[in-house]
Amino acid sequence: MPALSRRGFVAIGAAAAAATAAGPLLSSSTATAADDWDPTAFGSVYTTRPPDPGAVLLGSPGYDTGAGDDTAALQAAIDEASRRGIANKLGDILGGARDFPHGDGGGVVLVPEGTYMLSAPVRVHDSVRVIGYGARRPVFVLADSSPGYATGTPREVFGFLRRPVGGPVSYANNDTFGTALINLDITIGAGNPDAMAVRFGGAQLCLLQDLDIKVGDGLSGIDHNANLIHRVRITGGEVGLQAWAASAGWQTTVLDCRFSGQRRTAVAMGNDAKLVVVRAVVEDTPRAFESAADTPQHLYVQDSHLRGVSDVAVGLNDSTSLPGASDNDLIRLSNQLTLLNCTTAGTSDLLLLTQSGARTSGPAADAHIRELTFGLRVEDALSGGESRREGVYKAATAGVTTTRIRANLHSDTPAPPPVRDWVSVADVAAKMGRTIGKGEDDLAVFQAAVDGHDTVFVPIGQYLFTDTLKLRSGSRLIGLHPRQTWLLTADGHAHFSDPDAPRALVSTPRGGRNQVTGLGLDTAQQTPGAVNLLWQSADGSYLADIATQFVKWHPEGAPETGNPGYTYRGAHKYGIWVRGGGGTFSNIWSMNGWAEIGLLVQDTDVPARLYELSIEHHETREVVLQRVSGWRFLGLQTEDHIYGWRSQAVEVERGSDILFANSVFFRVATVQGPHPYAVGIRDSERITLRGHRGYRDKTPEYTQWGAAISDRRSGRTVPEVEYTLIEAG
C-alpha cells in the first residue's frame, strides 16, 4: 500500500467509504468463521519429498523412529546434517574465525508426514534446516508431563544453537546464519507449564516458516527471535512470541502470522524487539503487544487485524519514564509505535502508556485504523514548512468491512510450487550424460534445464558458471538452503571482467513472472564486471531466501585479515541489480562487500514490497535507488564495519512514493569515522521514513549518523536519528 501521510487521508477515507459500500460491516459478535474474513490458506507447502540427495532423511536407517520416543533419532539426524556441512565447507562464512570449524556446519533434515514424540530439548545446530513434507505436515509432540518442563525454569522443545555439532553448546547469536524450521507443526502436551516450543535466535537467513504451534498450557510458542517468522500460527500459551532484540540489534519481521488464545499477550517485547509486523491476526487475548518495563520499543504494525483483544492492543512505557530519557532526547524518541492500515473487531483500546495510565481508544470497537503513531513526527521535512510534534497521533474511522479485512490480509508471498512439478537439475544432467558440481562449467546443463522446464530444483552443492544463467519469463529456480546451495562465477573469466559492461551470474527477463528462492549466489573474487543477480521481473514475482558471498570491503593491509569477511580483496560490480522490475523480496542477505553497490534499483515503477533485507559491508554505498517509484522497504537493515565508515545507507535520486519502515541503518561500535547522514535524497518526492533505530550509547560521535536524512540539492537535513515519522517531499 502507499506510504500514508496527512496528504493521503482524503484518498484513504474515500477508499474506506467504497469498501463500506462494497460489503457489510463486520460485527465481532457474528464473524465467528475465519473463512469469512481471512483469505490465507495454511497447510503443507511440500506435499511430497523434495529430491535432494544431500539431505538427511528422518526415519531412514540410523535415524529410525516409531519406538515411542523419537528425540534421539531426530537429534542424530540433525547432528549428521551438521557434520555434512562441516565436511563440504559450503557454508564457510566465518572461515575458522571465532573458534568455528571451517564449514560452520549446515545442512538439511527432511521429515516425512507423521507424528513424532519428543521428551527433551532438540538442539538445532548452526545453519541446519529441518523441513517437513507430506499431504499433512509432520507433527512433533512434547509428551505430557515430560521431565524438566515443570520446574519453574523455561525450557525449549527446539533450540537454535550457535555452533555446529561438536562445538560448545550455546544459543544462536549474531554468528548464526541460515538455521530454520520449515513446514512442520509442534504441539506441547499437558503438564508442561514451562515449555517453549522454539527457542529461536540467530542472524541473517534464520527462519521459522509454515508452522502451526499449539502451546496449550505451556509457556510460549516462540522465545527470542531472529530474521523472519513467516506463516506461523500460534495458539494458546501464556505468550505467543516472547520477543527480544535480535542478535546484533536489528529487526525481526513477523509476516502473515496468526496469534490466538494467549492467556496474557500475543507478543511480549523485551529489550527493544524492533518488530515489523505485517498482515498478522491477533485474536482472543487480553493484549496484542506488551512491552517490558524500562525499555523503549520500535514497533511497526501494518495491514493487520485485531479481533477480540479485550484489554488493549499495545502496551508501551511512557517515553519520559525510560532510564536516561530526561538527559538524552534520543532515548525518549527511541520509543516508537506505528499502526498503519489496521482493522479492529471487538477491540476498543489501541494504546496504553503504562506509567501514566493514559489510554488511546479507537472510534469504535470495530474500526479502521488508518494511522496511529506514538513518538516524533516530522512533516514537510526538508522544506521551509517543516514541522515537528510528539506524542500520540490517530486517524481512524468507525466500522470495518469484511472486504477491507480480506484485502489487508491478502498475501504477496506465494507458497513454493508443488514438488511434483520440480525437475532436478541433477536429473537433467544425467539425461545429458553430464555430471555437475565437480568444478567444471555447469552452465550448459542449467540452461538446458531452465529452457526445458518451468520449475528447476537445485540440490545441495556448488555449481560453476562461465556466463549468465538466463531464466525464462515463467521460470522458477528453487533451492532448500542458500548457504548449502551455491551458484559460482568462474573466477577471473573474461565474461565478468569489464565493469563498464556488467554481466550477471543469474538474470530474469523484463516482465517475467519468476520465483527464485533458497540459493546462494557467489561472484568469486576477481570479477570486476560481475553482478550476483539481475532482476527485471514483474509484480507478482518472488525473490526470497537468497545470499551472496560474505566478504567485507577493507583497505590494503587491514590488520583484521583473520576476522570473518576479510578473506580476500576482490572486485565486483553490483550485488543485486534491479532494472525495470519489482515484485516481492524477502529474507535476502547481500553482503558482497567488494561490489560497488549492494542493492541498485533503476528505472522502475513496478511496485515492490521488500521484507527483512540485509545489505551490508560495502565501501561507500549500500542501497541506491535511481528513478524508482512505488517501492516499500519493511525492515531494511544496513551495516558498515570498522573500516566502512564512508558507507552510506541509502541514496535516492529522482524517486517518488518510497517507504522505509522500521529501518536499522546500523553503525558498529568500532567504526573508525563519521558519516553526515543515513539517507540522501535528490530531486525526489513523497519519501517516507517510518521509524528508525539510530541511538547508540557507544562512542556516539561515530556510531550515530550526523543526520537522519539530507536533501543533497538544498543541503537541508533532519538531525534526529530517532523518529517515528519523517515525511519528505
N, C-alpha and C positions, 0 to 999 in steps of 0.2 A: 504494500500500500504506500501512497505518497507520504513523505515526511510532513506530519501535521504541524500547523502553526496557527496563530490567530488569523492569518490570511486565508487559511483553508477551512475555517469553521463554517462559513456560509455554505461552501460546497458540500461539506460533510453533513451539515444539517439537512440540506436538500436530499442527500442520499438516504439519510435516516427516514425522512418522510416517504421517499419512494419505497424503502424496504417495508415500512409500516403498511403502505397500501398493497404491497405485494403479498403479504402473508399475515395471519393473525398474530396478535401479541401473545408471547409465550407466558403462560401462567406457571409459577413454580409449583402450584398445587396440582396441576393437571399434566405437566410434562414429566411423566414417570418413565417413559421408554427412551433409552439413549438413542435409539434409531430415529426418533422424531427430530433430533437436533444435532447429532454427532455423525458426520459423514465418514469418519476414519474407520477403516477396517483393520482389525488386529487379528493376527494369526500367523501361522508358519510361513516364512518367506523362502525357505528352502524345503520344498516338499519331497525332494529326492536327494540322494547323496552327491555333493559336489565332487567332481572327478579329479581330485588332487592326490597323486600317489605319495607325495611328501608328507601328507598329514598322518597323524596317529589316530587310529580308529578305536574308540572305546568299545569294548566287547569282543575285540579280536584277541587271538592268543597272547597271553601275557598281561592282558588288561580285561580279564573276564569279569562279568557282572552277573547279578542274579542270585548271589549266595545269601541275601538278606541284608548285607551292609556293603554298599558299593564305594565307600570312601577311599579305601586303599587302591582299588582299581582305577578310580578317576585320578587320584594323586599320581599313580605310576604313569598314566598316560600323559599327564601334564609334565611330569619330570622328563619323560622321554622326548617330548616336543622341545623342551628347553635344551636338552643335550644335543639334539639335531641342529638347533640354531647355533649353539657354541661351535659345533663341528663345521657347519657350512659357512660361517662368518658372514652371512648375507646381511645380518642386522648390525654390523660392526660400526656403530656410531661413536662410541666412547673410545674405541681404539686402544683398549687396555688401560686407559687412564682411570683414576679413582678406584683402583683395585678391581676393575671389572675384567673378566676373561675376554679375550678377543672374541668377537661374535655377539657378545651381550646376551646370548640365548635367543629365544624367539622361535615360534612355530605354531602349528595349528593342530588342535584336537577336534575330531568330528564325533558327534554324539548322535546315535540313532534315536528315533522315536521310542519312548518307553518311560517307565517310572523308575527312578534310581534313588535308593535310600542312603542317606548320609547321617553320620552321628558325631562328626568332629569337623573342625575347620579344614577347608581345602585351600592349599597355597597355589595361587596362580602366579607363576614366575614372570619376571620381566619379559614383556613382548610375546607372551603366549596368548593365543586366542582360542577360546572354547566355543565351538559353533555347533548348534543343533540342527537336525534335519528330520523330515518326516511329514506326513499329512497333518499330524499334530506335533507341536513342539515337544521335545523331551522335557520331563519334569523332574527336578531334584527336590526331594522331600527331606527336611530335617525331622528325624523321628521324634515322636512325642517324648518329652522329658529326657532329652539327650543330656549326658553328663556335661557339666561345665556351663550350661546355659541358664542357670538359676542361682547364681552365686552373688548377684549384686554388681558384677562387673560385665560391661558389654562384651560380647563375643560374636565374631562374624561366622557365617557359613562359608562364603567365598571371600578370600582376602588377596588383594593385589599386592605383590611384593616388589621390592626394589631390585633384587638381584636374580641372576639365573640360578638354576638348580646347583646346589653345592656351595653357594656363597653364603655369607652371613644373612640371617633372617631379619629383615626389617621391612616396614611398609613402604609402598611405592612413593616416590617423590619426583623431583624435577630431573632425575636421571632415568626415569622410566618412560618408555615410549612404545605405544602400539598395543598394549595389553587390552583384551576385550572379552566380554561375554556377549554372544550374539545368538538370537533365535532359540532361546530356551526359557523355561519357567522355573520358579523357585517357590516352594511352599514351606512355611515354618509350622511344624506341628504344635499341638497344645503342650503346655507345661514348659515353654522355653522363653520366659519373660525377658531375658537379657539378649536374645538373639537379634543380630543384624544380618539381613540376607546377604548383602555385599558390602565389604569394606573396600570402597573404591579408592582412587587416588592415582597419581601419575602426572605425566606431562602430555606433549603432543601425541595425537593419534590414539590416545586411550579412549575406550568406547564401551558404553552399555547400550545395546540396541536390540529391539524386538524381544522384550522380556515382559512376562507377567509375574509380579512378585506379590504373593499372598502372605502377609505378615501375621495375621491373626492376632493373638495376644502377645506376640513378640514385641521387640523394642522398635525397630526401624527397618525400612526396606533397603535404603542406601545410606551408608555413613561415609563421610568425606566425598570429594568429587574431583573430577579431572576434566578433560576437554568436553566431551559430548555425551549427553544422555538422550536417547532418541527412541521414540515409540515404545516407551516403557510405561506400564500400568502398575500402580502400587495400591493395594487395598489393605486397610487395617493398619495396626501398629500404633504405638504412641506417636510416632513421627513417620512421615513418608520418606523424606530426604533430610538428613542432618548434614547441612552444607557448611563448609569451611572455605577459607581462601585456598584455591587450588595451588599446587606446587609452583613455586616461583612467583606467585601473586597475581596470576592472570585470571580470566573469566572462565566460567563454565556455562555452556549453552544447554538448556533443557527444552527439547524440541518435540512437539507432537506427543506430549506425555499426559497421563491421567492419574489423578490422586483422589482417593475416595475413602471415607470412613476412618480417618485418623482420629485418635482419641484427643490429641492436644492441638496439633497443627500439621498441615500437609508438608510444609517446608520450614525447618528451624535453621536459622542462619547464625553461624558463629562469627569468627573474626573476619568480617568483610568478605562475604562469599562471592560477591561480584557476579550475580546470576543474570543471564539473559534468558528469559522465559518466553517462548513463542508457541502459540496455538495449544496451550495447556488447558485442561479442565480440572478444576478443584471442586469437589462436592462433598457435602455431608460431613463437615468437620468444623470445629469452632473457629479456627483461623486458617487462612491460606499460607501466609508468610509471617514469621515471627523472628525478630532479632534478639540475640543475646544482649545482656546489659553491657554498657560501656564500650560499645563498638559501633562504628558507622557501617552503613551498607551502601553499595552501589547496586540497586535493584531495578531492572528494566523488564517490564511485562507487556507483551503486545499480543493482540488478536486472541485473547484468552477468555474463558468463560468461568465465572464463579457462581456456583449453584448451591444454595443451602449452606452458606458459610455463616454460622449462627452468631459469632461474636464480632469479628472484624476481619476484613480482607488482609490488611497489612498492619503489623505492629512494629514500630520503629522507636528508637530512642530520640528524645528531644536533642537537637543538634548542640544546643548550648550546654547540655549535661555531659558531653563527651570529654574524657580526660584530655586536657590541653587546649580545649576549644576556646577558652577565654583569653588565651595568649596567642593563638595562631588561627587566623581566619581560614586557612586551608583545611584545618582539621574540622572546623564547623561546616565548611562547604562540602566536605567529603561524604556527608550523609545525604544520599540522593535516591529519589524514587521517581519512576515514570510508569504510569499505567496508560497505555495507548491503544485506542480502539478495542476496548474490552467490553464484555457484557456481564450482567449480573441477573440472577434469578433467586429470589428469596434471600438476598444478601443486602442488608441495609447500610452497614457502616463500612467505609472504604479504608480509612486510615486512623490509627490510634498512635499518638505520641505518648509514650509510656509514663514519663516522669510528670508531665503536666496533666495527663489525662484528657487532653484535647482530642476530640473525635471529629472526623470529616465524614459526613453521610452522603450517600447518593441521593438523587432527586426522588427515588422510589426504590423499593426492594428489587424490582425488575427494571433494569436501566441499561442504557448505552453510555459507557464512559468513554467519551471521545478523547479526553486527555485529563489526567490527574498527575501533577508533579509536586515534588517537595524538594526545595533547595534553591540554588541560584539560577535565575532565568536572565539571559542577556539577549534582548530582542533588538532587531535592526542593527545588529553588530557590524562594526567596521564602517559605520556611516555617521553623519552628523546627528542623526536622530537616535543613536544608540541609547538604550535604557536598561536598567537593572532592577530586579526585585527578588526578594527571598520569601520563603515560606511556602504555603500551600496554594496551588492554582488548580481550579477544577472547571471543566467544561463537560457537561453531561446532560442527557435528556431522559425523561421517564419513559418507560416502556421499551420493549425489545421484541423483535420478531424472530421466529424460527429461521426465517430466511437469512437474517443477518448473522445469527449464531453459526449456522452451517457455512456461510460464506467465509466467516472469520476462521473457522476451524479446517477449512479445505486445505489439504497439504500440498506442498510443491516438491516434496521429497519422495520419489517413487520407490516402491519395493524393487528388488533386483528382478530381472527377467527370470521366468521359470527355468530351473536347472535342466529340465528335459530339452530346452532349446539351446543349451550351451554346446558348443563344439570346441573340444580342447585343441589348442594349437599343437600339442604333442601328437594327437591322432592325425592331424593334417600332415605333420612331418613324417609320420610312419608311412602314410599312403604315398608320400613323395619319395620314400626311400632315403630320408634325411634324418639326422639327429640334430637336436638343438640343445642349447645351454652348455656347450662344451668349449666355448671360447672362439668359435668360428662365426662368420657372419650369418645371422639368423633372419635377416630382413626378408629374403625371398619367401621363406616359409610363412612368416607372419603376414606378409602382404597377400599371399595366396589365401590364407585363412580368412582375412578380412574381406577380400574380394569375393569369396565364395560363400560366406556365412554371415548372418546378421549379428549373432552373438558369439563372441570368441572368448574362451576361458584360457587364462594363463596360469599354469601351475607354479608352485614354488620353484624358484631358480633364478638365474641371471642370464640374460639374453642380449647378444651383441648386435648392434645395427650400424651399418656404414652410411645410411641415408635415412630419410624421413619415412616413418610408417604413416601412410595416408589412409585415414578412415573414410568410409563412405557415408552418405547422408543419413543412413539408418543404423550405422554401426554401433555396437555395444561391446566394450572391451572390459573384461571382468577379471579381477584377482581377488584373493581372500585376505591378503596381508601385504601392505605396502612396504614393510621392512624385510619381507622374505621373498618378494616377487619383483625383480628389477629388470627394467629395460635400460641398456647401457650404450651410450655413444662410443664408437671406436675412437680411442684417444689419438689426437693429432691428425685425424683423417682430413683430407683436403675439402670434403664436402662441408665441414663445420669450421673452416679456418678463416673465413672472411667476415669480420664484424660489420662490414658495410652491406653484406648480403646475408642477413640472419637466416638460419635454417633450423627447423625444429626436429627434435627426436621423434615426436608424435604430433600429428596435426589433424584437426577436424575441418570439414568443409563449411564454407559460408552457408548459413541457413539450414544446416543439418539438424537432425533430432538425434542426439547422441547421448550415450551413457558411458562414462569411463570411471571405474571405481576400483579401489583396492590394489593400487600399483605404486611402485617406486620408479622414478624417472631420474636417471643419472647421466649427466653430460661429461663425465670423466674429468680430465684435468686441463689439458691444453687444447681447448676447442673455442677459440675466441668468437666464432660466429654462431655458437650453439644456443638453442632455446630448448628448455626442457619440454615445454608444451605450447603449441599454437592452438588457441581455442577460438573458433568462429561460429559456433553452433547457435541455433535459435533458442528462443524462450521455450521452455518445456524440456530442455536438455539438462543433464545432471552430471556434475563432476564432484566426486566425493572420495574421501579416504585416500588421499594422494600425498606422497612425499617426494621431495628432491633429495639429492645428496646433502649431507650435513657437513658444511665447511664454513669457516668464518674468515672474512677478509682480515688480513693482518699485514703490517708493514714488514719490510725486509728486516731480518734479524730479531723479530719479536721473541722475547725470552720465554714465552709460554708455548713453545712449539710442541711440547708433550701434552698440552691440555686438549680436551675434546674440541674438535673443529679446526685445529691448527695443523692439519695433516699434510697440506701441500699449498703451494702458491699457484693459483690457477688463472684461467682466462675464459670467460663465458659472456654471452650477450645478455639474455634475459632468463629469468626463471620461468614464470608463466606469462604468456603474451596473449591478451585478448584483443582481437581485431575485428570489430563489427559483430561480435557475438554477445551472448548473455545466457540466461537460464538460472539454474540453482547450483550453488557451490557450497560444499560442506566439509568440515574437518580436513583442512588442507594445510600442509606444512611446507612452505617454500623457504628453504634455509641454505640455498646455494649462494654463499656469501661472495663468491668471486664473480657472480653475474652483476652487470651494471645496475639492474633493477630487479627486485624480487617479484613484483606484480606490475605489469604495464598493461593498461587498458586504453585503447584508442578507438575513436571514430565509431561510437555505437550509441544508439538509442534503444537497443534491445533491452528490455527490463531484466534485472538480475537481483537475486537475493543471495547474500553470502553469509553463511553461518560459521562462526568459530574458525576463522582463518588466522594462521600464524605466519607472518612474513618478517624475517629477521636476519641480522648479522651481515648486511651489505655495507659497503664502504660509505656511500653517500645517499642512496635513495632506496627506500623500502617499497612504497606504493606510489605509482604515478598514474593519474587519470588525465587524459587529453581528449577533449571534445567528447565527453561522456555525459549521458543523461539517463536518469531513472534507475540509478543503482542504489541498493540498500545494503550496507555493511552492518551486520549484527554480531557483535563480539569480535571485532578486529583487534589483533594483538601484534604489535611490532616490538622489536628489541634490538638495541645496539649491543656493544660489548666493550671490553676495556679499551680497545683501540678504535672503536667505532663511533667516537663522539661526534663526528661530522655527519652521521647518518640521520637523515630527516625521515620522519614517519610517513607523511602523506603530502603529495603535491597535486593540486587540481588546477588545470588550465582549460579555460573556456568550457567549464562544466556547468550542469544545472540539475536541480531536483535530485540531490545526492544526500543520503542519510548515513551518518556514522553513529551507531547506538552502542552505549556502554563499552567504549573502547578502552584499551590499555596500551598506550604508547609508552613503552617501558624503557627506562634508562637504568642500567645496572649500577650497583653501589660503587663499582671500581672504575667507572668510565672516567677517562682522563681529561675531558674538556667539555665545555658548554655547547648548547645549540640554542639559537634565539627563539625558535618556535617549533611546535609539533606539526601543525597543518598550515601549509602555504597555499593560498588561492590567488588566481589571476584571471580577470575577465570572466568571472563566474557568478551565478545567481542561484538563490534558493539552496544554499549549502547549510545543512542542519546537523549539529553535533548534539547528541542527547546522552550526556553522562560520560565521565572520564575519570579514571583513577590517575592522578598526577602528583599527589603529595608523596614525598619520601622523607623519612626522618634521618636519612644518612647522607652526609655531605651534600645538602640540598643545592648548593651552588652549581653542581654538575648533574645531579640525579633528577632535577626538575627542569622542565623546559623553560625557556625565557618567557614564553607566552603560549597560550593555547592555540591561537590562530593568528595569521598575519595576511593582510592583503598586500601582495607583493608589488602592486602598482601604486597604491596610495601610501603604503607604509603604516597604515593603521593596524593596531593589534588589540586582542583581548588578553589581558595579562593573567587572569585567573586560570590556573591549570586544573582546578576542581570546579565543576559546574554541572548542573542538571540539564540546561539547555543553552545552546548558542545558535541563534538564527542569523545567518549572514546572507546578504544579497537579496 
